Amino acid sequence: MKLYLDNCCYNRPFDDQSQERIYLESEAILSILKRGERQQFKILGSPILKLEMNQMRDEDKKQKVRNIYQVIHEEIPYTKEVRTRSEEIMKLSKIRSFDSLHIAIAESTNADFLLTTDDKLEKMASHLDLRVKVQNPLKFVLEVL
């Protein structure tokens, strides 16, 4: 199974763990990444993810995020087709540029899931005819594992 995690997933394990939802999502993400290390899932990355990570202001958190990002098996390139699809997604919805790029990249490689902790993105994506399922990592773990 091919999975693409957006930037908020890589950040989640370093957010305030005193909130139950954040803790549970963090555990789900870490479990997914661990399975990726064991080759049970193929974890996909992209230059868009790297760009977002590079824009992080907290240097300590940025380094931690980069460290767990190393689990990726394949980096999917940013192409003209990805850009065009991203623009189509933005025209069809209120999905922002980085999020539409993540969807377009995940679609371009036939990922099974794009995982995100962004409720708005998950809801907006559910109203579109996408070639990838956008889902919260905790829901994914409960349904798939």
Steps between C-alpha positions, in 0.01 A plus 500: 500500500632844403454785748573870472502691828466877487718733703261525795542123551878532528454785747233334716734286718671824609182692586361537854433139603287599800197521269351154454425538130853616423646214703284238323575640154870508586495135602316409179754688288796344680343156453455567127859620466627196693314275258657698219844422643404132497392529134135427588403833342673700229537854633516768231662841528531808282696820449186684614527332841868597520414859408240520777742349748769750403257785572457394862630764743565274798841352415479224761161382378614534139789262562276249676252511212780451248624199697169314489451601135803282418271195502372582150558240232454719196492873434236585242612785272323829450402503133300713260218245527501529880484879475212483252305253716565713809354803320193295400446394861524861620243610238258228610530570872633725774803275545818706534810474281721275716210267576397482134862425409510216752181353353631536143830334590327214680270451202791509255652191656172318565536521877228315685470764774604855572509527878440833673404628844335802334124453550410770248712340229352157568145640484558707185671208327204274578286718273733462201551220254863424585718206404633474855313463828575784743470379857605572856781261607308388810198401287737326260657294781162406646363394160805343334715351774 
